[in-house]
Amino acid sequence: AASYVTAVSTIAPIALIAASVLAGQREFLFLAVYATLASFLAPYYSRIPVEQVDVMRTGGVVISIGAILYGINIFRSNIERARLKELQDANRELAEAQIGLEKRVEERTLDLQAASHQIERRASRLQAITELSQAIALIQDPDELLPLIVRSISEKFSFYHVGIFLLDEKREYAVLRSANSEGGQRMLARNHKLKVGSGGIVGF
């Protein structure tokens, strides 16, 4: 009886402890149930006489150790799952933050490109205005100055058609004096003019 109690009380806890560290929850639960059944049934399959009290005491020890270790195993698994979830949440938040940062950087880059393009357009227009101002100051002949103005405005400001109207001596008509497009040239050839105050922006 002493050898039975010693063997079960020594081997079973060691096996359960090892299983709680190395095995999963299902495997450990199976081993704990198996060890418990073995501790109760072993005396019936051995020739060693064992008292019922010893069997109950030893089986109770095995059950207690198994229950405690199984609870520890579940607690450890819960902690590991909680840590894994925290890690997954942290990784997801980091990925979302990275996506948001990349989006903001892209938007900022587009804004800077648009601002740079706008600055370049303004600089080009200011340069055109400066050149036109210099030309107006140097050239006095309208027949030479007006074509230069419409051509420069068309090139610098990317306008397809540019025309200059001047009022006649009686200030009754706005007369087209210079134009850069083909249609404008045909209008010049037929002495195109609009009555002051008539419909349209030129008449206004």
Disulfide bonds with the S-S distance in Angstrom:
none
